[in-house]
């Protein structure tokens, strides 16, 4: 969820190649191997710029990651389990 939230806010995300692809919703994701050098990780972080968050927030919502929708879904699940 943190990775999706970061993308919604237009933050570039530098992640390892062990992260599941279903979290890669935008073009803000840069994938590096855990076997890559520390220098490559550092250079990638230093040279990555922030983007316009409005564009990305809309894309995240279109993919179904709307906080109010998710909150409602969690409440429905909780209430159905609670009444058993």
TIVO-2410 file (N, C-alpha, C; in nm, 3 decimals):
# residues 84
REC num residu      c1      c2      c3 atome chaine
REC   1      X   0.082  -0.119   0.000     N      A
REC   1      X   0.000   0.000   0.000    CA      A
REC   1      X   0.087   0.126   0.000     C      A
REC   2      X   0.200   0.122   0.068     N      A
REC   2      X   0.286   0.239   0.073    CA      A
REC   2      X   0.338   0.274  -0.066     C      A
REC   3      X   0.369   0.174  -0.146     N      A
REC   3      X   0.417   0.197  -0.282    CA      A
REC   3      X   0.308   0.260  -0.369     C      A
REC   4      X   0.187   0.215  -0.355     N      A
REC   4      X   0.075   0.271  -0.430    CA      A
REC   4      X   0.048   0.414  -0.385     C      A
REC   5      X   0.053   0.439  -0.255     N      A
REC   5      X   0.033   0.573  -0.201    CA      A
REC   5      X   0.140   0.669  -0.252     C      A
REC   6      X   0.263   0.623  -0.255     N      A
REC   6      X   0.372   0.708  -0.305    CA      A
REC   6      X   0.349   0.744  -0.452     C      A
REC   7      X   0.305   0.648  -0.532     N      A
REC   7      X   0.277   0.676  -0.673    CA      A
REC   7      X   0.163   0.777  -0.687     C      A
REC   8      X   0.061   0.765  -0.605     N      A
REC   8      X  -0.052   0.857  -0.610    CA      A
REC   8      X  -0.009   1.000  -0.581     C      A
REC   9      X   0.097   1.015  -0.502     N      A
REC   9      X   0.147   1.147  -0.467    CA      A
REC   9      X   0.257   1.195  -0.562     C      A
REC  10      X   0.279   1.121  -0.671     N      A
REC  10      X   0.376   1.163  -0.770    CA      A
REC  10      X   0.521   1.139  -0.731     C      A
REC  11      X   0.542   1.056  -0.631     N      A
REC  11      X   0.678   1.029  -0.586    CA      A
REC  11      X   0.742   0.919  -0.669     C      A
REC  12      X   0.862   0.942  -0.715     N      A
REC  12      X   0.933   0.834  -0.784    CA      A
REC  12      X   0.963   0.722  -0.685     C      A
REC  13      X   0.954   0.601  -0.732     N      A
REC  13      X   0.970   0.486  -0.644    CA      A
REC  13      X   1.081   0.397  -0.699     C      A
REC  14      X   1.184   0.380  -0.622     N      A
REC  14      X   1.295   0.295  -0.661    CA      A
REC  14      X   1.284   0.170  -0.574     C      A
REC  15      X   1.257   0.058  -0.640     N      A
REC  15      X   1.226  -0.065  -0.567    CA      A
REC  15      X   1.311  -0.180  -0.617     C      A
REC  16      X   1.319  -0.282  -0.536     N      A
REC  16      X   1.394  -0.401  -0.576    CA      A
REC  16      X   1.310  -0.486  -0.670     C      A
REC  17      X   1.377  -0.572  -0.741     N      A
REC  17      X   1.310  -0.661  -0.835    CA      A
REC  17      X   1.234  -0.774  -0.767     C      A
REC  18      X   1.225  -0.768  -0.634     N      A
REC  18      X   1.148  -0.869  -0.560    CA      A
REC  18      X   1.006  -0.823  -0.529     C      A
REC  19      X   0.974  -0.698  -0.561     N      A
REC  19      X   0.840  -0.643  -0.536    CA      A
REC  19      X   0.744  -0.696  -0.641     C      A
REC  20      X   0.623  -0.739  -0.604     N      A
REC  20      X   0.526  -0.790  -0.701    CA      A
REC  20      X   0.486  -0.684  -0.805     C      A
REC  21      X   0.475  -0.726  -0.929     N      A
REC  21      X   0.443  -0.635  -1.040    CA      A
REC  21      X   0.306  -0.569  -1.027     C      A
REC  22      X   0.213  -0.627  -0.953     N      A
REC  22      X   0.080  -0.567  -0.943    CA      A
REC  22      X   0.081  -0.435  -0.867     C      A
REC  23      X   0.192  -0.401  -0.802     N      A
REC  23      X   0.205  -0.271  -0.735    CA      A
REC  23      X   0.260  -0.164  -0.830     C      A
REC  24      X   0.297  -0.204  -0.951     N      A
REC  24      X   0.356  -0.112  -1.049    CA      A
REC  24      X   0.244  -0.055  -1.135     C      A
REC  25      X   0.183   0.053  -1.091     N      A
REC  25      X   0.067   0.110  -1.158    CA      A
REC  25      X   0.105   0.224  -1.252     C      A
REC  26      X   0.211   0.295  -1.220     N      A
REC  26      X   0.250   0.412  -1.299    CA      A
REC  26      X   0.391   0.393  -1.355     C      A
REC  27      X   0.434   0.493  -1.429     N      A
REC  27      X   0.571   0.493  -1.481    CA      A
REC  27      X   0.670   0.552  -1.381     C      A
REC  28      X   0.628   0.567  -1.257     N      A
REC  28      X   0.715   0.622  -1.153    CA      A
REC  28      X   0.809   0.518  -1.093     C      A
REC  29      X   0.790   0.393  -1.130     N      A
REC  29      X   0.865   0.283  -1.071    CA      A
REC  29      X   0.997   0.262  -1.145     C      A
REC  30      X   1.104   0.256  -1.070     N      A
REC  30      X   1.234   0.217  -1.123    CA      A
REC  30      X   1.276   0.093  -1.047     C      A
REC  31      X   1.307  -0.012  -1.119     N      A
REC  31      X   1.339  -0.140  -1.057    CA      A
REC  31      X   1.489  -0.165  -1.063     C      A
REC  32      X   1.545  -0.198  -0.949     N      A
REC  32      X   1.685  -0.235  -0.940    CA      A
REC  32      X   1.696  -0.370  -0.870     C      A
REC  33      X   1.799  -0.441  -0.903     N      A
REC  33      X   1.824  -0.569  -0.838    CA      A
REC  33      X   1.892  -0.546  -0.703     C      A
REC  34      X   1.862  -0.633  -0.609     N      A
REC  34      X   1.931  -0.626  -0.480    CA      A
REC  34      X   2.079  -0.657  -0.497     C      A
REC  35      X   2.114  -0.716  -0.610     N      A
REC  35      X   2.254  -0.747  -0.640    CA      A
REC  35      X   2.328  -0.630  -0.704     C      A
REC  36      X   2.254  -0.524  -0.743     N      A
REC  36      X   2.319  -0.406  -0.800    CA      A
REC  36      X   2.404  -0.338  -0.694     C      A
REC  37      X   2.500  -0.261  -0.740     N      A
REC  37      X   2.592  -0.195  -0.647    CA      A
REC  37      X   2.522  -0.084  -0.569     C      A
REC  38      X   2.577  -0.053  -0.455     N      A
REC  38      X   2.527   0.060  -0.376    CA      A
REC  38      X   2.539   0.190  -0.454     C      A
REC  39      X   2.644   0.200  -0.535     N      A
REC  39      X   2.664   0.320  -0.616    CA      A
REC  39      X   2.549   0.337  -0.715     C      A
REC  40      X   2.504   0.229  -0.778     N      A
REC  40      X   2.393   0.237  -0.872    CA      A
REC  40      X   2.265   0.279  -0.799     C      A
REC  41      X   2.239   0.219  -0.682     N      A
REC  41      X   2.122   0.258  -0.604    CA      A
REC  41      X   2.129   0.406  -0.566     C      A
REC  42      X   2.245   0.450  -0.519     N      A
REC  42      X   2.260   0.590  -0.478    CA      A
REC  42      X   2.244   0.685  -0.597     C      A
REC  43      X   2.307   0.654  -0.709     N      A
REC  43      X   2.295   0.739  -0.828    CA      A
REC  43      X   2.151   0.747  -0.876     C      A
REC  44      X   2.082   0.636  -0.874     N      A
REC  44      X   1.942   0.633  -0.918    CA      A
REC  44      X   1.857   0.720  -0.827     C      A
REC  45      X   1.877   0.710  -0.698     N      A
REC  45      X   1.801   0.791  -0.602    CA      A
REC  45      X   1.831   0.939  -0.622     C      A
REC  46      X   1.957   0.973  -0.634     N      A
REC  46      X   1.998   1.114  -0.647    CA      A
REC  46      X   1.945   1.175  -0.776     C      A
REC  47      X   1.941   1.098  -0.884     N      A
REC  47      X   1.905   1.152  -1.015    CA      A
REC  47      X   1.756   1.139  -1.049     C      A
REC  48      X   1.676   1.099  -0.954     N      A
REC  48      X   1.532   1.083  -0.978    CA      A
REC  48      X   1.459   1.207  -0.931     C      A
REC  49      X   1.370   1.257  -1.016     N      A
REC  49      X   1.296   1.380  -0.987    CA      A
REC  49      X   1.150   1.349  -0.957     C      A
REC  50      X   1.086   1.436  -0.876     N      A
REC  50      X   0.944   1.424  -0.844    CA      A
REC  50      X   0.859   1.471  -0.962     C      A
REC  51      X   0.739   1.414  -0.976     N      A
REC  51      X   0.650   1.444  -1.087    CA      A
REC  51      X   0.521   1.510  -1.038     C      A
REC  52      X   0.437   1.552  -1.132     N      A
REC  52      X   0.308   1.613  -1.101    CA      A
REC  52      X   0.215   1.507  -1.041     C      A
REC  53      X   0.177   1.526  -0.916     N      A
REC  53      X   0.098   1.423  -0.847    CA      A
REC  53      X  -0.046   1.415  -0.894     C      A
REC  54      X  -0.103   1.523  -0.946     N      A
REC  54      X  -0.244   1.518  -0.990    CA      A
REC  54      X  -0.268   1.412  -1.096     C      A
REC  55      X  -0.180   1.403  -1.191     N      A
REC  55      X  -0.193   1.305  -1.299    CA      A
REC  55      X  -0.191   1.163  -1.241     C      A
REC  56      X  -0.100   1.139  -1.150     N      A
REC  56      X  -0.082   1.005  -1.096    CA      A
REC  56      X  -0.194   0.967  -1.000     C      A
REC  57      X  -0.242   1.061  -0.924     N      A
REC  57      X  -0.352   1.034  -0.831    CA      A
REC  57      X  -0.475   0.986  -0.908     C      A
REC  58      X  -0.506   1.052  -1.017     N      A
REC  58      X  -0.620   1.011  -1.099    CA      A
REC  58      X  -0.601   0.870  -1.154     C      A
REC  59      X  -0.481   0.838  -1.197     N      A
REC  59      X  -0.453   0.704  -1.250    CA      A
REC  59      X  -0.471   0.597  -1.142     C      A
REC  60      X  -0.424   0.626  -1.023     N      A
REC  60      X  -0.437   0.531  -0.912    CA      A
REC  60      X  -0.584   0.506  -0.881     C      A
REC  61      X  -0.665   0.612  -0.878     N      A
REC  61      X  -0.808   0.598  -0.850    CA      A
REC  61      X  -0.875   0.515  -0.959     C      A
REC  62      X  -0.838   0.538  -1.085     N      A
REC  62      X  -0.896   0.461  -1.196    CA      A
REC  62      X  -0.861   0.313  -1.187     C      A
REC  63      X  -0.749   0.281  -1.124     N      A
REC  63      X  -0.709   0.142  -1.106    CA      A
REC  63      X  -0.780   0.076  -0.988     C      A
REC  64      X  -0.863   0.152  -0.916     N      A
REC  64      X  -0.942   0.095  -0.807    CA      A
REC  64      X  -0.885   0.115  -0.669     C      A
REC  65      X  -0.784   0.199  -0.657     N      A
REC  65      X  -0.723   0.225  -0.527    CA      A
REC  65      X  -0.770   0.359  -0.471     C      A
REC  66      X  -0.899   0.371  -0.449     N      A
REC  66      X  -0.958   0.491  -0.391    CA      A
REC  66      X  -0.976   0.467  -0.242     C      A
REC  67      X  -0.922   0.553  -0.158     N      A
REC  67      X  -0.923   0.531  -0.014    CA      A
REC  67      X  -1.065   0.515   0.042     C      A
REC  68      X  -1.160   0.592  -0.010     N      A
REC  68      X  -1.296   0.579   0.042    CA      A
REC  68      X  -1.358   0.446   0.001     C      A
REC  69      X  -1.329   0.400  -0.120     N      A
REC  69      X  -1.379   0.271  -0.166    CA      A
REC  69      X  -1.318   0.157  -0.086     C      A
REC  70      X  -1.190   0.164  -0.064     N      A
REC  70      X  -1.122   0.060   0.012    CA      A
REC  70      X  -1.173   0.058   0.156     C      A
REC  71      X  -1.192   0.176   0.215     N      A
REC  71      X  -1.246   0.184   0.351    CA      A
REC  71      X  -1.383   0.120   0.361     C      A
REC  72      X  -1.468   0.146   0.262     N      A
REC  72      X  -1.602   0.086   0.260    CA      A
REC  72      X  -1.591  -0.066   0.247     C      A
REC  73      X  -1.503  -0.113   0.159     N      A
REC  73      X  -1.486  -0.258   0.142    CA      A
REC  73      X  -1.438  -0.325   0.270     C      A
REC  74      X  -1.345  -0.261   0.340     N      A
REC  74      X  -1.296  -0.317   0.466    CA      A
REC  74      X  -1.407  -0.320   0.570     C      A
REC  75      X  -1.489  -0.215   0.574     N      A
REC  75      X  -1.599  -0.210   0.669    CA      A
REC  75      X  -1.699  -0.323   0.641     C      A
REC  76      X  -1.731  -0.347   0.516     N      A
REC  76      X  -1.824  -0.455   0.479    CA      A
REC  76      X  -1.768  -0.590   0.523     C      A
REC  77      X  -1.640  -0.612   0.498     N      A
REC  77      X  -1.577  -0.738   0.540    CA      A
REC  77      X  -1.582  -0.752   0.691     C      A
REC  78      X  -1.547  -0.647   0.762     N      A
REC  78      X  -1.548  -0.651   0.908    CA      A
REC  78      X  -1.687  -0.680   0.961     C      A
REC  79      X  -1.789  -0.610   0.907     N      A
REC  79      X  -1.925  -0.629   0.956    CA      A
REC  79      X  -1.977  -0.770   0.925     C      A
REC  80      X  -1.938  -0.826   0.810     N      A
REC  80      X  -1.985  -0.962   0.778    CA      A
REC  80      X  -1.918  -1.065   0.870     C      A
REC  81      X  -1.795  -1.044   0.908     N      A
REC  81      X  -1.726  -1.136   1.000    CA      A
REC  81      X  -1.776  -1.115   1.143     C      A
REC  82      X  -1.805  -0.993   1.177     N      A
REC  82      X  -1.846  -0.959   1.312    CA      A
REC  82      X  -1.986  -1.017   1.346     C      A
REC  83      X  -2.071  -1.031   1.245     N      A
REC  83      X  -2.205  -1.081   1.268    CA      A
REC  83      X  -2.216  -1.233   1.265     C      A
REC  84      X  -2.106  -1.302   1.246     N      A
REC  84      X  -2.110  -1.449   1.241    CA      A
REC  84      X  -2.122  -1.509   1.376     C      A
***
